[in-house]
């Protein structure tokens, strides 16, 4: 009888664990918590203990913008690939991307672009927003690489500005990059590096690949990728603190995988961590607070 009771208890424990693991605990997370004022959190897409956090930068060059994002802002400068979360020190914000529609061989000057606040979606492993002019921007992430999907209005010339001079810095935007370089790796790929000095001195390296061919517009630390009249552009970006080869190896995490598969894997990874704590009977506010705090 005792043995049967032990087996029954074990079976119930296994069933309970399976039920928790199958649950979508990520739905309780609200990445916007902490983004008001100087909470210094970010809505960027993230992976558990991941290296990159691709998301929007609405400001820089001040303590207020340590994470790059504040909830009350309605304009953004673009989307960088890594962010600090919950600190009071501006740093990271590497490799800013900004999709735009236009023609010509000149890169537009850096400027804040209005976005539709109601269109924002932020959840573990995913971020999306629509810019003025109707460009839909979506990000998802693996442990070391970001995947961006930009959907342009019908019939426009699709461009993506690449800004290596950008950074989440304290009054050093024009001087924090000590040296940098990039090279074309063919009609669908580029790689590069930058040495920066802000809160710390460091070197970051990147590898970028796209699913559509582009021509490069401009040179130096701010240039653009011209995709012609391509409706949807998917970019995969990986970072490395070692070298460009390291970034290209990290890119293998998402190479050949669809945006949806990468997003699903990121959410599954979050659920694996979040499901370790369960609070039956808690009200909605307490549930959101707990799982968002665990996420952060």
N, C-alpha and C positions, 0 to 999 in steps of 0.2 A: 504494500500500500504506500509505504514511504517512497519507494522507488518510483511508483507511478506518479505520485505527487510531485517528485523532483522533475520527472520528465515533462509533466504537464506545465510546471512552472517555467521550465526551460523553453518549452514550445511557445508559451505565451510571451516570454521575453523576446524570442526571435521574431515572433509576429509583430510585436510592438516596435521593435527596431526596424523591421522592414517597412512598417507603416510610416514611421518618422522619416526614413530615408527616401521614401517615395513622395513625401510632401514637398510642396513648393514654398519653402520658408522665405525665399527671396522676395515673395510678394509683400512681405511685411516691412521691407526696407524702404526708407524714403531718403535718398541721397541728398535731398535739398535741406534736410535738417543740418543746421550749422553753417549754412551759406549766407544767412543774413548778417549785416553789419560786419564785424570782424571775427566771425566764427571760424574762418579760415579752412572750411572744408570745401570739397569740390564735387561737382556732379559728373566728372569725367568717368568714362567706362573703366572698370577695374577688374582685375583678376586676383584671387586670394594670394597675398604676398608677391604680387607681380611686379615686374620691373617697369612697365609702362602703364600710363593712365591717360589715354587720349581723350581730350575734351576741350571745352571752350575757354578762351581767355578774354574776359571783358575789361581787364585793366592790368596795369603793371606800374613799376617804378614808385611803389609806395608800400608801406606796411599794410595798408588796407587790402592789398591784392596779393597777399602771400601765396594763396592757392590759385590765383589767377581769375577767380570767379566770385561775383557777389550776386545774390538772388534779385536784388532790386534793379540791376542793370538791364537795359534793353538794346544795347549795342555790343558787338564783339569785334575783336581784331583778327580772329582766326582760331585755329584749333592746334594746340601743341600736344606733344606726345608723352610728356611726363609732368607730374604735379606732386607737390607736397600736400598732405592732408592733415589739418588740425594743428599746424605749427604757426608761429608768428614771424617766420623768416622768409622773405622772398627768395626763391631759388628754383632751378629747373625751368620748365616751359620751353623745352628744346624743340626745334624744327617746327615752326608754325606753318600750317597749311590754311589757305583760304580759297575756296572755289569762287569763281566769278564768271560771268558771261561777257564776252567782248571780243574785239578784233584788234589787230595791230601787233607790232613787235615791241611795244613798250610795256613794262610792268607797272601797273598802277601804284601810286604812292601808298604807303601804309596809312590806313584810316579805319576808324570804327564803322562797322556796318550794322544797320538796324536788323533785328530779327523778331520773329513772331513769338512772343512770350508764351502764348497759349499753345503753341505747337511743340514746346519742349517735352521730351520724355526722358526720364532718368531712372534707371533701375540697375541692379548689379550686373555688370558686364555689358551694358548697352546705354548709349546716349543718342538723342536725335533732336534736331531743331530745323526750322525752315527760315532761310534768310530772305531779306527783302529781294524781290524779283522772282521768288518761287523756287530757289535752289534748296532741295531737301538734303540735309547732311546727317549721316548716321555713322556711328562708331561702335565697334566691338573689339574684343581683345583676347589674346592668349597670355601666357605668362611673360613672354618677352617681345611680343609683336602686337601692333595695332592693325585693324582692318577698317578702312574708311569706304563708305559708299556715298557718292554724290550723284544726285539725280537732278538734271537740268530741265528747264522748260523746253518744249519742242522747238526745234529750229534754230537754237542759239549756238554760238561757238563756245565750247566748254573749255575753261581754263582752270588751273589750280596754281595760285601763287605759293612759292616756297621761300620762307624767310628764315635764314640761318642767323641773322643778326638779332632776332627777337629773343627775349628771355624774361623770366619773372625776376626782376632785379630791383635794386634800390638806387634809383637815380643814376644808372650806369648803362642805359640802353645803347648808347653810341660808343661805349668803350669796354664793355665787359667781354667781348669776343677778342681774344688776343691774336688768334690765328685760325685759319680755316681753309678748307678746300673741298671740292667735289669733282667727280668725273662721271661722264655718261658711260653706262654699261650696255648700250644698245638702245633700240627704239622704245623699250618698255621698262628700263631700269636705270637708276643712278645710285651712287653711294658717295659718302663724304664724311667729314669730321670737323670738329671745332674744339679749340681749347679756350676755356672761359675762366674768368675770375670775378666772382660776385661774393656771396657768403663764403664760398670755398673756391679753390682753383681745381679744375678738373678737365678731363677730355671726354667728349661723347662722340660716338660714331654712329652712322645710320646707313641702312640699305633700304631702298624703296623700289618696289615693283608694281606695275599696273597691268590690268587686263586688256588695255587698249594702247595702241601706239601713240606717241606724242612727239612733238618737236619742242625744243627748248627755246624759250624766249628770254633774252637778257643774259646777264653774267654776274659774277661777284656773289655776294651773300644774299641777294634778293633776286630771284628769277622766277619764271613761270613755265608750266607745262601746258602746251596747246594741244588739245585732243580733237580739234575740229568740231563738227556737229555730231558729237557723240552724246546720246541721251543719258546714259548711266556709266559712271566711271568708278571702278573699284581700285583702291590703292592699298597695298600692304607695306607697312613700315616697321622695321625692327631696329632697336638700339643696342649698343654694346659699349661697355666702358673699356674694352680691350683694344679693338681695332675694327676696320671695315669688314675684314673676313669674319670676325666674330658676329657682326651684325648680320651678314649674309647667312651665316649658319643659324642664327636665331630666327631668321625669316622662314626657315624650313618648317617652323611650327604651324604656319598658316598657308604656306605655298600649296596651291591646288585645292584648297578647301573653300567652300562657299561661305559667304557672309553669314548665312543662317546657321550653318554647322558650327562655325566658330562661336557665334552668340549662344547657341544651345549648350556647347561645351563649357563656356564661361559660367552660365547660369547653373549648370549641374555642379560645377566645382564649388560655387557659393553655397548651394543647397547642402552639399556634403558637410561643409563647416557649420552652417547655420542650424542644421538639424540636430546638432549635438546637444542643444538646449531646447527643451519644450516646456511651455508654461500653460497647461490646460486651465481654462476658466478665466484667464486674464482678459481685461477689456481691450478694446481696439487701440486706445492711446498707449497703454502700457506695453502691448505687444509690439507696436511700431517703435516705441522708444528702445525697448530691449534689443530687438533684432537690428535696428539701425546702429545702436551703440556697438554691438558685436561686429557688425560690418565695418564700422570705422576702426 
